[in-house]
Structure formats: C-alpha cells, structure tokens
Amino acid sequence: MDRPPYSPGLNPIKNYWRTVWARQRIPCNEKELIALAREVWEGLPWRHIYMYINDMPEHITTCLRRNGGPTRW
C-alpha cells in the first residue's frame, strides 16, 4: 500500500488532541501542555478510546477508496 504523504484521517490520536484543545485552558509552556494532556487522557472515557480504535477500519477503507485523498475525518 502506498501511503499518502499526509493523511490525518489515519491518525487516531487526532480526535484526542481535539478534546485537549477544546478545553478552556491554553497551556503556556511544555510543562502545562503535558499536564493538560495527562488530565484529559485520565478523564477520557474508555468508550471514546474504543471508538477511536474501532473506527480505524472504516478510515483505512475510505482512504484506500480515495487513493489516499482527503477524507471527512
């Protein structure tokens, strides 16, 4: 399988970072970013993690169908 040079639809962690950035607090440095990321990760329901994982086959299929082109994810 040839991989596209940039395929955010195949990045399962993207949705996690969306959750991190949705917080009202914006980190000012690396230490605050790590603390915020850890806080969000520890509070993330397992159903969200399973959803990220279970959606991957559909993401891969869509990416292949579009020859590596953009997806809706």
PDB file with SEQRES, HELIX, SHEET and CRYST1 records, atoms N, CA, C and O in Angstrom:
SEQRES   1 A   73  MET ASP ARG PRO PRO TYR SER PRO GLY LEU ASN PRO ILE          
SEQRES   2 A   73  LYS ASN TYR TRP ARG THR VAL TRP ALA ARG GLN ARG ILE          
SEQRES   3 A   73  PRO CYS ASN GLU LYS GLU LEU ILE ALA LEU ALA ARG GLU          
SEQRES   4 A   73  VAL TRP GLU GLY LEU PRO TRP ARG HIS ILE TYR MET TYR          
SEQRES   5 A   73  ILE ASN ASP MET PRO GLU HIS ILE THR THR CYS LEU ARG          
SEQRES   6 A   73  ARG ASN GLY GLY PRO THR ARG TRP                              
HELIX    1 AA1 PRO A    8  LEU A   10  5                                   3    
HELIX    2 AA2 LYS A   14  TRP A   21  1                                   8    
HELIX    3 AA3 GLU A   30  GLY A   43  1                                  14    
HELIX    4 AA4 TRP A   46  ASN A   54  1                                   9    
HELIX    5 AA5 MET A   56  ARG A   65  1                                  10    
CRYST1    1.000    1.000    1.000  90.00  90.00  90.00 P 1           1          
ATOM      1  N   MET A   1       0.848  -1.181   0.000  1.00  0.00           N  
ATOM      2  CA  MET A   1       0.000   0.000   0.000  1.00  0.00           C  
ATOM      3  C   MET A   1       0.888   1.236   0.000  1.00  0.00           C  
ATOM      4  O   MET A   1       1.710   1.414   0.899  1.00  0.00           O  
ATOM      5  N   ASP A   2       0.727   2.064  -0.978  1.00  0.00           N  
ATOM      6  CA  ASP A   2       1.418   3.349  -0.991  1.00  0.00           C  
ATOM      7  C   ASP A   2       0.715   4.268  -0.008  1.00  0.00           C  
ATOM      8  O   ASP A   2      -0.509   4.393  -0.017  1.00  0.00           O  
ATOM      9  N   ARG A   3       1.500   4.900   0.830  1.00  0.00           N  
ATOM     10  CA  ARG A   3       0.923   5.814   1.808  1.00  0.00           C  
ATOM     11  C   ARG A   3       0.940   7.229   1.271  1.00  0.00           C  
ATOM     12  O   ARG A   3       1.917   7.647   0.650  1.00  0.00           O  
ATOM     13  N   PRO A   4      -0.137   7.975   1.505  1.00  0.00           N  
ATOM     14  CA  PRO A   4      -0.112   9.385   1.117  1.00  0.00           C  
ATOM     15  C   PRO A   4       0.855  10.132   2.030  1.00  0.00           C  
ATOM     16  O   PRO A   4       1.064   9.712   3.168  1.00  0.00           O  
ATOM     17  N   PRO A   5       1.448  11.224   1.563  1.00  0.00           N  
ATOM     18  CA  PRO A   5       2.399  11.954   2.385  1.00  0.00           C  
ATOM     19  C   PRO A   5       1.764  12.557   3.633  1.00  0.00           C  
ATOM     20  O   PRO A   5       2.451  12.784   4.629  1.00  0.00           O  
ATOM     21  N   TYR A   6       0.479  12.813   3.591  1.00  0.00           N  
ATOM     22  CA  TYR A   6      -0.206  13.408   4.735  1.00  0.00           C  
ATOM     23  C   TYR A   6      -1.619  12.858   4.762  1.00  0.00           C  
ATOM     24  O   TYR A   6      -2.407  13.108   3.850  1.00  0.00           O  
ATOM     25  N   SER A   7      -1.935  12.121   5.794  1.00  0.00           N  
ATOM     26  CA  SER A   7      -3.249  11.500   5.858  1.00  0.00           C  
ATOM     27  C   SER A   7      -3.811  11.600   7.275  1.00  0.00           C  
ATOM     28  O   SER A   7      -3.760  10.624   8.023  1.00  0.00           O  
ATOM     29  N   PRO A   8      -4.345  12.763   7.657  1.00  0.00           N  
ATOM     30  CA  PRO A   8      -4.868  12.926   9.011  1.00  0.00           C  
ATOM     31  C   PRO A   8      -6.026  11.982   9.317  1.00  0.00           C  
ATOM     32  O   PRO A   8      -6.295  11.706  10.486  1.00  0.00           O  
ATOM     33  N   GLY A   9      -6.714  11.483   8.298  1.00  0.00           N  
ATOM     34  CA  GLY A   9      -7.802  10.536   8.521  1.00  0.00           C  
ATOM     35  C   GLY A   9      -7.328   9.211   9.083  1.00  0.00           C  
ATOM     36  O   GLY A   9      -8.134   8.433   9.593  1.00  0.00           O  
ATOM     37  N   LEU A  10      -6.030   8.939   8.998  1.00  0.00           N  
ATOM     38  CA  LEU A  10      -5.469   7.704   9.538  1.00  0.00           C  
ATOM     39  C   LEU A  10      -4.745   7.944  10.858  1.00  0.00           C  
ATOM     40  O   LEU A  10      -3.987   7.086  11.311  1.00  0.00           O  
ATOM     41  N   ASN A  11      -4.966   9.074  11.465  1.00  0.00           N  
ATOM     42  CA  ASN A  11      -4.324   9.418  12.724  1.00  0.00           C  
ATOM     43  C   ASN A  11      -5.343   9.309  13.857  1.00  0.00           C  
ATOM     44  O   ASN A  11      -6.105  10.249  14.084  1.00  0.00           O  
ATOM     45  N   PRO A  12      -5.372   8.175  14.578  1.00  0.00           N  
ATOM     46  CA  PRO A  12      -6.394   8.001  15.612  1.00  0.00           C  
ATOM     47  C   PRO A  12      -6.245   8.955  16.788  1.00  0.00           C  
ATOM     48  O   PRO A  12      -7.212   9.193  17.512  1.00  0.00           O  
ATOM     49  N   ILE A  13      -5.070   9.498  16.989  1.00  0.00           N  
ATOM     50  CA  ILE A  13      -4.856  10.388  18.127  1.00  0.00           C  
ATOM     51  C   ILE A  13      -5.386  11.792  17.852  1.00  0.00           C  
ATOM     52  O   ILE A  13      -5.507  12.603  18.770  1.00  0.00           O  
ATOM     53  N   LYS A  14      -5.700  12.076  16.592  1.00  0.00           N  
ATOM     54  CA  LYS A  14      -6.193  13.411  16.214  1.00  0.00           C  
ATOM     55  C   LYS A  14      -7.424  13.807  17.031  1.00  0.00           C  
ATOM     56  O   LYS A  14      -7.534  14.946  17.486  1.00  0.00           O  
ATOM     57  N   ASN A  15      -8.335  12.873  17.212  1.00  0.00           N  
ATOM     58  CA  ASN A  15      -9.546  13.184  17.974  1.00  0.00           C  
ATOM     59  C   ASN A  15      -9.239  13.465  19.438  1.00  0.00           C  
ATOM     60  O   ASN A  15      -9.900  14.288  20.072  1.00  0.00           O  
ATOM     61  N   TYR A  16      -8.237  12.780  19.969  1.00  0.00           N  
ATOM     62  CA  TYR A  16      -7.814  13.047  21.343  1.00  0.00           C  
ATOM     63  C   TYR A  16      -7.320  14.488  21.465  1.00  0.00           C  
ATOM     64  O   TYR A  16      -7.694  15.197  22.399  1.00  0.00           O  
ATOM     65  N   TRP A  17      -6.480  14.920  20.521  1.00  0.00           N  
ATOM     66  CA  TRP A  17      -5.960  16.289  20.589  1.00  0.00           C  
ATOM     67  C   TRP A  17      -7.076  17.312  20.422  1.00  0.00           C  
ATOM     68  O   TRP A  17      -7.018  18.397  21.000  1.00  0.00           O  
ATOM     69  N   ARG A  18      -8.077  16.976  19.646  1.00  0.00           N  
ATOM     70  CA  ARG A  18      -9.232  17.876  19.524  1.00  0.00           C  
ATOM     71  C   ARG A  18      -9.873  18.071  20.902  1.00  0.00           C  
ATOM     72  O   ARG A  18     -10.283  19.178  21.252  1.00  0.00           O  
ATOM     73  N   THR A  19      -9.955  16.990  21.674  1.00  0.00           N  
ATOM     74  CA  THR A  19     -10.507  17.065  23.028  1.00  0.00           C  
ATOM     75  C   THR A  19      -9.620  17.925  23.922  1.00  0.00           C  
ATOM     76  O   THR A  19     -10.121  18.719  24.717  1.00  0.00           O  
ATOM     77  N   VAL A  20      -8.312  17.767  23.793  1.00  0.00           N  
ATOM     78  CA  VAL A  20      -7.377  18.572  24.595  1.00  0.00           C  
ATOM     79  C   VAL A  20      -7.558  20.050  24.282  1.00  0.00           C  
ATOM     80  O   VAL A  20      -7.667  20.870  25.194  1.00  0.00           O  
ATOM     81  N   TRP A  21      -7.592  20.398  22.990  1.00  0.00           N  
ATOM     82  CA  TRP A  21      -7.667  21.812  22.602  1.00  0.00           C  
ATOM     83  C   TRP A  21      -9.042  22.408  22.853  1.00  0.00           C  
ATOM     84  O   TRP A  21      -9.190  23.630  22.840  1.00  0.00           O  
ATOM     85  N   ALA A  22     -10.047  21.580  23.081  1.00  0.00           N  
ATOM     86  CA  ALA A  22     -11.389  22.094  23.366  1.00  0.00           C  
ATOM     87  C   ALA A  22     -11.493  22.639  24.792  1.00  0.00           C  
ATOM     88  O   ALA A  22     -12.457  23.326  25.127  1.00  0.00           O  
ATOM     89  N   ARG A  23     -10.515  22.336  25.615  1.00  0.00           N  
ATOM     90  CA  ARG A  23     -10.522  22.840  26.989  1.00  0.00           C  
ATOM     91  C   ARG A  23     -10.348  24.356  26.972  1.00  0.00           C  
ATOM     92  O   ARG A  23      -9.751  24.915  26.051  1.00  0.00           O  
ATOM     93  N   GLN A  24     -10.865  24.995  27.980  1.00  0.00           N  
ATOM     94  CA  GLN A  24     -10.756  26.453  28.065  1.00  0.00           C  
ATOM     95  C   GLN A  24      -9.331  26.904  28.380  1.00  0.00           C  
ATOM     96  O   GLN A  24      -8.920  27.996  27.989  1.00  0.00           O  
ATOM     97  N   ARG A  25      -8.588  26.066  29.082  1.00  0.00           N  
ATOM     98  CA  ARG A  25      -7.235  26.431  29.493  1.00  0.00           C  
ATOM     99  C   ARG A  25      -6.258  26.167  28.344  1.00  0.00           C  
ATOM    100  O   ARG A  25      -6.226  25.068  27.790  1.00  0.00           O  
ATOM    101  N   ILE A  26      -5.487  27.152  28.002  1.00  0.00           N  
ATOM    102  CA  ILE A  26      -4.482  27.009  26.948  1.00  0.00           C  
ATOM    103  C   ILE A  26      -3.108  26.957  27.618  1.00  0.00           C  
ATOM    104  O   ILE A  26      -2.744  27.871  28.359  1.00  0.00           O  
ATOM    105  N   PRO A  27      -2.350  25.897  27.362  1.00  0.00           N  
ATOM    106  CA  PRO A  27      -1.037  25.788  28.002  1.00  0.00           C  
ATOM    107  C   PRO A  27      -0.073  26.851  27.482  1.00  0.00           C  
ATOM    108  O   PRO A  27      -0.082  27.199  26.301  1.00  0.00           O  
ATOM    109  N   CYS A  28       0.756  27.357  28.390  1.00  0.00           N  
ATOM    110  CA  CYS A  28       1.722  28.403  28.028  1.00  0.00           C  
ATOM    111  C   CYS A  28       3.125  27.850  27.804  1.00  0.00           C  
ATOM    112  O   CYS A  28       3.987  28.527  27.244  1.00  0.00           O  
ATOM    113  N   ASN A  29       3.345  26.616  28.244  1.00  0.00           N  
ATOM    114  CA  ASN A  29       4.669  26.025  28.079  1.00  0.00           C  
ATOM    115  C   ASN A  29       4.535  24.500  28.017  1.00  0.00           C  
ATOM    116  O   ASN A  29       3.440  23.953  28.152  1.00  0.00           O  
ATOM    117  N   GLU A  30       5.655  23.838  27.814  1.00  0.00           N  
ATOM    118  CA  GLU A  30       5.645  22.380  27.651  1.00  0.00           C  
ATOM    119  C   GLU A  30       5.124  21.668  28.901  1.00  0.00           C  
ATOM    120  O   GLU A  30       4.380  20.693  28.795  1.00  0.00           O  
ATOM    121  N   LYS A  31       5.509  22.149  30.069  1.00  0.00           N  
ATOM    122  CA  LYS A  31       5.073  21.524  31.322  1.00  0.00           C  
ATOM    123  C   LYS A  31       3.551  21.587  31.455  1.00  0.00           C  
ATOM    124  O   LYS A  31       2.923  20.599  31.835  1.00  0.00           O  
ATOM    125  N   GLU A  32       2.957  22.735  31.148  1.00  0.00           N  
ATOM    126  CA  GLU A  32       1.499  22.879  31.216  1.00  0.00           C  
ATOM    127  C   GLU A  32       0.806  22.018  30.159  1.00  0.00           C  
ATOM    128  O   GLU A  32      -0.258  21.455  30.416  1.00  0.00           O  
ATOM    129  N   LEU A  33       1.407  21.915  28.973  1.00  0.00           N  
ATOM    130  CA  LEU A  33       0.839  21.076  27.918  1.00  0.00           C  
ATOM    131  C   LEU A  33       0.810  19.613  28.353  1.00  0.00           C  
ATOM    132  O   LEU A  33      -0.195  18.926  28.173  1.00  0.00           O  
ATOM    133  N   ILE A  34       1.904  19.145  28.921  1.00  0.00           N  
ATOM    134  CA  ILE A  34       1.965  17.758  29.386  1.00  0.00           C  
ATOM    135  C   ILE A  34       0.935  17.522  30.483  1.00  0.00           C  
ATOM    136  O   ILE A  34       0.257  16.494  30.487  1.00  0.00           O  
ATOM    137  N   ALA A  35       0.812  18.465  31.412  1.00  0.00           N  
ATOM    138  CA  ALA A  35      -0.168  18.328  32.493  1.00  0.00           C  
ATOM    139  C   ALA A  35      -1.591  18.293  31.939  1.00  0.00           C  
ATOM    140  O   ALA A  35      -2.407  17.484  32.381  1.00  0.00           O  
ATOM    141  N   LEU A  36      -1.895  19.160  30.977  1.00  0.00           N  
ATOM    142  CA  LEU A  36      -3.229  19.194  30.375  1.00  0.00           C  
ATOM    143  C   LEU A  36      -3.505  17.907  29.606  1.00  0.00           C  
ATOM    144  O   LEU A  36      -4.590  17.338  29.720  1.00  0.00           O  
ATOM    145  N   ALA A  37      -2.533  17.447  28.827  1.00  0.00           N  
ATOM    146  CA  ALA A  37      -2.707  16.209  28.061  1.00  0.00           C  
ATOM    147  C   ALA A  37      -2.950  15.031  28.995  1.00  0.00           C  
ATOM    148  O   ALA A  37      -3.801  14.185  28.718  1.00  0.00           O  
ATOM    149  N   ARG A  38      -2.216  14.970  30.088  1.00  0.00           N  
ATOM    150  CA  ARG A  38      -2.394  13.886  31.066  1.00  0.00           C  
ATOM    151  C   ARG A  38      -3.774  13.975  31.716  1.00  0.00           C  
ATOM    152  O   ARG A  38      -4.448  12.959  31.892  1.00  0.00           O  
ATOM    153  N   GLU A  39      -4.188  15.176  32.069  1.00  0.00           N  
ATOM    154  CA  GLU A  39      -5.502  15.383  32.694  1.00  0.00           C  
ATOM    155  C   GLU A  39      -6.630  14.919  31.769  1.00  0.00           C  
ATOM    156  O   GLU A  39      -7.557  14.233  32.199  1.00  0.00           O  
ATOM    157  N   VAL A  40      -6.536  15.297  30.508  1.00  0.00           N  
ATOM    158  CA  VAL A  40      -7.567  14.899  29.544  1.00  0.00           C  
ATOM    159  C   VAL A  40      -7.542  13.387  29.351  1.00  0.00           C  
ATOM    160  O   VAL A  40      -8.593  12.747  29.341  1.00  0.00           O  
ATOM    161  N   TRP A  41      -6.339  12.806  29.196  1.00  0.00           N  
ATOM    162  CA  TRP A  41      -6.227  11.364  28.974  1.00  0.00           C  
ATOM    163  C   TRP A  41      -6.834  10.585  30.136  1.00  0.00           C  
ATOM    164  O   TRP A  41      -7.572   9.623  29.923  1.00  0.00           O  
ATOM    165  N   GLU A  42      -6.524  10.998  31.363  1.00  0.00           N  
ATOM    166  CA  GLU A  42      -7.030  10.288  32.539  1.00  0.00           C  
ATOM    167  C   GLU A  42      -8.538  10.430  32.688  1.00  0.00           C  
ATOM    168  O   GLU A  42      -9.179   9.572  33.294  1.00  0.00           O  
ATOM    169  N   GLY A  43      -9.114  11.500  32.147  1.00  0.00           N  
ATOM    170  CA  GLY A  43     -10.552  11.708  32.240  1.00  0.00           C  
ATOM    171  C   GLY A  43     -11.327  11.216  31.029  1.00  0.00           C  
ATOM    172  O   GLY A  43     -12.555  11.296  31.000  1.00  0.00           O  
ATOM    173  N   LEU A  44     -10.613  10.705  30.027  1.00  0.00           N  
ATOM    174  CA  LEU A  44     -11.258  10.261  28.795  1.00  0.00           C  
ATOM    175  C   LEU A  44     -11.967   8.930  29.031  1.00  0.00           C  
ATOM    176  O   LEU A  44     -11.337   7.964  29.463  1.00  0.00           O  
ATOM    177  N   PRO A  45     -13.262   8.869  28.756  1.00  0.00           N  
ATOM    178  CA  PRO A  45     -13.978   7.602  28.946  1.00  0.00           C  
ATOM    179  C   PRO A  45     -13.441   6.516  28.007  1.00  0.00           C  
ATOM    180  O   PRO A  45     -13.071   6.798  26.868  1.00  0.00           O  
ATOM    181  N   TRP A  46     -13.403   5.283  28.494  1.00  0.00           N  
ATOM    182  CA  TRP A  46     -12.921   4.168  27.677  1.00  0.00           C  
ATOM    183  C   TRP A  46     -13.708   4.029  26.390  1.00  0.00           C  
ATOM    184  O   TRP A  46     -13.155   3.610  25.374  1.00  0.00           O  
ATOM    185  N   ARG A  47     -14.979   4.370  26.411  1.00  0.00           N  
ATOM    186  CA  ARG A  47     -15.791   4.241  25.193  1.00  0.00           C  
ATOM    187  C   ARG A  47     -15.244   5.135  24.076  1.00  0.00           C  
ATOM    188  O   ARG A  47     -15.349   4.787  22.900  1.00  0.00           O  
ATOM    189  N   HIS A  48     -14.670   6.270  24.432  1.00  0.00           N  
ATOM    190  CA  HIS A  48     -14.063   7.147  23.418  1.00  0.00           C  
ATOM    191  C   HIS A  48     -12.822   6.492  22.821  1.00  0.00           C  
ATOM    192  O   HIS A  48     -12.607   6.533  21.610  1.00  0.00           O  
ATOM    193  N   ILE A  49     -12.015   5.893  23.682  1.00  0.00           N  
ATOM    194  CA  ILE A  49     -10.800   5.235  23.206  1.00  0.00           C  
ATOM    195  C   ILE A  49     -11.166   4.078  22.279  1.00  0.00           C  
ATOM    196  O   ILE A  49     -10.572   3.921  21.212  1.00  0.00           O  
ATOM    197  N   TYR A  50     -12.140   3.276  22.683  1.00  0.00           N  
ATOM    198  CA  TYR A  50     -12.590   2.166  21.833  1.00  0.00           C  
ATOM    199  C   TYR A  50     -13.158   2.685  20.517  1.00  0.00           C  
ATOM    200  O   TYR A  50     -12.958   2.076  19.466  1.00  0.00           O  
ATOM    201  N   MET A  51     -13.859   3.800  20.576  1.00  0.00           N  
ATOM    202  CA  MET A  51     -14.428   4.380  19.362  1.00  0.00           C  
ATOM    203  C   MET A  51     -13.309   4.776  18.392  1.00  0.00           C  
ATOM    204  O   MET A  51     -13.404   4.514  17.193  1.00  0.00           O  
ATOM    205  N   TYR A  52     -12.250   5.406  18.914  1.00  0.00           N  
ATOM    206  CA  TYR A  52     -11.126   5.795  18.061  1.00  0.00           C  
ATOM    207  C   TYR A  52     -10.528   4.564  17.378  1.00  0.00           C  
ATOM    208  O   TYR A  52     -10.218   4.593  16.186  1.00  0.00           O  
ATOM    209  N   ILE A  53     -10.370   3.492  18.142  1.00  0.00           N  
ATOM    210  CA  ILE A  53      -9.774   2.262  17.613  1.00  0.00           C  
ATOM    211  C   ILE A  53     -10.719   1.568  16.637  1.00  0.00           C  
ATOM    212  O   ILE A  53     -10.306   1.167  15.549  1.00  0.00           O  
ATOM    213  N   ASN A  54     -11.972   1.429  17.019  1.00  0.00           N  
ATOM    214  CA  ASN A  54     -12.931   0.691  16.193  1.00  0.00           C  
ATOM    215  C   ASN A  54     -13.273   1.401  14.891  1.00  0.00           C  
ATOM    216  O   ASN A  54     -13.722   0.756  13.944  1.00  0.00           O  
ATOM    217  N   ASP A  55     -13.072   2.703  14.823  1.00  0.00           N  
ATOM    218  CA  ASP A  55     -13.353   3.449  13.595  1.00  0.00           C  
ATOM    219  C   ASP A  55     -12.237   3.321  12.554  1.00  0.00           C  
ATOM    220  O   ASP A  55     -12.441   3.658  11.388  1.00  0.00           O  
ATOM    221  N   MET A  56     -11.055   2.834  12.966  1.00  0.00           N  
ATOM    222  CA  MET A  56      -9.916   2.792  12.053  1.00  0.00           C  
ATOM    223  C   MET A  56     -10.153   1.973  10.781  1.00  0.00           C  
ATOM    224  O   MET A  56      -9.746   2.426   9.711  1.00  0.00           O  
ATOM    225  N   PRO A  57     -10.788   0.793  10.831  1.00  0.00           N  
ATOM    226  CA  PRO A  57     -11.012   0.070   9.570  1.00  0.00           C  
ATOM    227  C   PRO A  57     -11.793   0.900   8.545  1.00  0.00           C  
ATOM    228  O   PRO A  57     -11.493   0.862   7.351  1.00  0.00           O  
ATOM    229  N   GLU A  58     -12.786   1.642   9.013  1.00  0.00           N  
ATOM    230  CA  GLU A  58     -13.554   2.490   8.095  1.00  0.00           C  
ATOM    231  C   GLU A  58     -12.681   3.614   7.536  1.00  0.00           C  
ATOM    232  O   GLU A  58     -12.780   3.951   6.357  1.00  0.00           O  
ATOM    233  N   HIS A  59     -11.841   4.183   8.368  1.00  0.00           N  
ATOM    234  CA  HIS A  59     -10.943   5.249   7.920  1.00  0.00           C  
ATOM    235  C   HIS A  59      -9.980   4.718   6.858  1.00  0.00           C  
ATOM    236  O   HIS A  59      -9.743   5.372   5.842  1.00  0.00           O  
ATOM    237  N   ILE A  60      -9.429   3.529   7.100  1.00  0.00           N  
ATOM    238  CA  ILE A  60      -8.490   2.935   6.145  1.00  0.00           C  
ATOM    239  C   ILE A  60      -9.187   2.641   4.823  1.00  0.00           C  
ATOM    240  O   ILE A  60      -8.654   2.941   3.754  1.00  0.00           O  
ATOM    241  N   THR A  61     -10.380   2.053   4.897  1.00  0.00           N  
ATOM    242  CA  THR A  61     -11.138   1.742   3.680  1.00  0.00           C  
ATOM    243  C   THR A  61     -11.423   3.002   2.878  1.00  0.00           C  
ATOM    244  O   THR A  61     -11.269   3.012   1.656  1.00  0.00           O  
ATOM    245  N   THR A  62     -11.837   4.064   3.558  1.00  0.00           N  
ATOM    246  CA  THR A  62     -12.137   5.323   2.875  1.00  0.00           C  
ATOM    247  C   THR A  62     -10.881   5.901   2.232  1.00  0.00           C  
ATOM    248  O   THR A  62     -10.920   6.376   1.097  1.00  0.00           O  
ATOM    249  N   CYS A  63      -9.769   5.860   2.958  1.00  0.00           N  
ATOM    250  CA  CYS A  63      -8.509   6.380   2.420  1.00  0.00           C  
ATOM    251  C   CYS A  63      -8.097   5.600   1.171  1.00  0.00           C  
ATOM    252  O   CYS A  63      -7.671   6.190   0.179  1.00  0.00           O  
ATOM    253  N   LEU A  64      -8.226   4.283   1.223  1.00  0.00           N  
ATOM    254  CA  LEU A  64      -7.882   3.459   0.059  1.00  0.00           C  
ATOM    255  C   LEU A  64      -8.806   3.745  -1.115  1.00  0.00           C  
ATOM    256  O   LEU A  64      -8.358   3.841  -2.258  1.00  0.00           O  
ATOM    257  N   ARG A  65     -10.093   3.881  -0.829  1.00  0.00           N  
ATOM    258  CA  ARG A  65     -11.072   4.147  -1.882  1.00  0.00           C  
ATOM    259  C   ARG A  65     -10.783   5.482  -2.573  1.00  0.00           C  
ATOM    260  O   ARG A  65     -11.046   5.638  -3.766  1.00  0.00           O  
ATOM    261  N   ARG A  66     -10.251   6.425  -1.833  1.00  0.00           N  
ATOM    262  CA  ARG A  66      -9.953   7.755  -2.388  1.00  0.00           C  
ATOM    263  C   ARG A  66      -8.501   7.874  -2.848  1.00  0.00           C  
ATOM    264  O   ARG A  66      -8.002   8.971  -3.098  1.00  0.00           O  
ATOM    265  N   ASN A  67      -7.840   6.731  -2.955  1.00  0.00           N  
ATOM    266  CA  ASN A  67      -6.434   6.713  -3.389  1.00  0.00           C  
ATOM    267  C   ASN A  67      -5.557   7.643  -2.557  1.00  0.00           C  
ATOM    268  O   ASN A  67      -4.683   8.330  -3.085  1.00  0.00           O  
ATOM    269  N   GLY A  68      -5.802   7.653  -1.258  1.00  0.00           N  
ATOM    270  CA  GLY A  68      -5.010   8.477  -0.358  1.00  0.00           C  
ATOM    271  C   GLY A  68      -5.472   9.914  -0.262  1.00  0.00           C  
ATOM    272  O   GLY A  68      -4.845  10.726   0.418  1.00  0.00           O  
ATOM    273  N   GLY A  69      -6.561  10.235  -0.935  1.00  0.00           N  
ATOM    274  CA  GLY A  69      -7.086  11.600  -0.895  1.00  0.00           C  
ATOM    275  C   GLY A  69      -7.739  11.921   0.439  1.00  0.00           C  
ATOM    276  O   GLY A  69      -7.825  11.056   1.311  1.00  0.00           O  
ATOM    277  N   PRO A  70      -8.195  13.142   0.605  1.00  0.00           N  
ATOM    278  CA  PRO A  70      -8.785  13.570   1.873  1.00  0.00           C  
ATOM    279  C   PRO A  70     -10.065  12.800   2.204  1.00  0.00           C  
ATOM    280  O   PRO A  70     -10.815  12.378   1.323  1.00  0.00           O  
ATOM    281  N   THR A  71     -10.279  12.638   3.493  1.00  0.00           N  
ATOM    282  CA  THR A  71     -11.495  12.003   3.992  1.00  0.00           C  
ATOM    283  C   THR A  71     -12.241  13.011   4.848  1.00  0.00           C  
ATOM    284  O   THR A  71     -11.766  14.126   5.062  1.00  0.00           O  
ATOM    285  N   ARG A  72     -13.398  12.622   5.331  1.00  0.00           N  
ATOM    286  CA  ARG A  72     -14.172  13.556   6.162  1.00  0.00           C  
ATOM    287  C   ARG A  72     -13.690  13.585   7.605  1.00  0.00           C  
ATOM    288  O   ARG A  72     -14.214  14.346   8.419  1.00  0.00           O  
ATOM    289  N   TRP A  73     -12.692  12.759   7.932  1.00  0.00           N  
ATOM    290  CA  TRP A  73     -12.222  12.718   9.310  1.00  0.00           C  
ATOM    291  C   TRP A  73     -11.086  13.651   9.519  1.00  0.00           C  
ATOM    292  O   TRP A  73     -10.561  13.746  10.629  1.00  0.00           O  
TER     293      TRP A  73                                                      
END                                                                             
